[in-house]
Amino acid sequence: MEKKYSLNDHVIMKKGHPCGFNEWLITRVGVDIKLKCVKCGREIMMDRLEFEKKLKKIIGDSNENK
């Protein structure tokens, strides 16, 4: 199953961030995926395979209604 995600999508990961929130914003897509925590603003990078294993749900683009 191929998951469709792109830049500026909000995603929910299986394990939450230590700040208590598990919603992330995708800020970079490539071989590595860069994520920004929606609550505290902390940014992390992980490789694409690790990201796809830890991904729980794709909420969608924050700009999709514009």
C-alpha positions as CSV (number, residue, x, y, z in Angstrom):
1,M,0.0,0.0,0.0
2,E,1.5,3.3,-1.1
3,K,0.8,6.3,1.2
4,K,0.3,9.7,-0.3
5,Y,1.8,12.6,1.6
6,S,3.3,15.8,0.5
7,L,4.7,19.1,1.7
8,N,2.6,20.9,4.4
9,D,0.5,17.8,5.2
10,H,-0.5,17.3,8.8
11,V,0.2,13.7,9.9
12,I,-0.3,11.7,13.1
13,M,2.5,9.4,14.2
14,K,2.1,6.2,16.2
15,K,4.2,7.5,19.1
16,G,3.6,11.0,20.4
17,H,6.2,13.7,21.0
18,P,7.5,14.2,24.6
19,C,5.5,17.5,24.7
20,G,2.3,15.5,24.7
21,F,1.2,16.0,21.2
22,N,1.4,13.7,18.2
23,E,0.4,15.9,15.3
24,W,3.2,16.9,12.9
25,L,3.6,19.1,9.9
26,I,5.7,17.9,7.0
27,T,8.2,20.6,6.1
28,R,10.6,18.7,3.8
29,V,10.1,15.7,1.5
30,G,12.9,13.8,-0.1
31,V,15.0,10.9,0.9
32,D,14.6,12.2,4.4
33,I,11.4,13.6,5.8
34,K,11.5,16.7,8.1
35,L,8.6,17.1,10.6
36,K,7.7,20.0,12.8
37,C,5.6,19.5,16.0
38,V,2.4,21.5,15.7
39,K,2.3,22.2,19.5
40,C,5.9,23.1,20.5
41,G,7.6,23.8,17.1
42,R,10.4,21.3,17.5
43,E,11.7,19.9,14.2
44,I,13.0,16.4,13.6
45,M,14.3,14.5,10.5
46,M,13.9,10.8,9.8
47,D,14.5,8.7,6.7
48,R,11.5,7.8,4.5
49,L,11.4,4.1,5.5
50,E,11.3,4.9,9.2
51,F,8.7,7.6,8.6
52,E,6.4,5.2,6.7
53,K,6.7,2.6,9.5
54,K,5.8,5.2,12.2
55,L,3.1,7.0,10.3
56,K,-0.4,6.4,11.7
57,K,-2.7,8.7,9.8
58,I,-2.5,11.5,7.2
59,I,-4.8,14.4,8.1
60,G,-4.2,16.4,4.9
61,D,-2.9,19.7,3.6
62,S,-3.4,22.8,5.8
63,N,-3.8,24.9,2.6
64,E,-6.1,22.6,0.7
65,N,-9.2,24.8,1.2
66,K,-7.6,27.8,-0.4
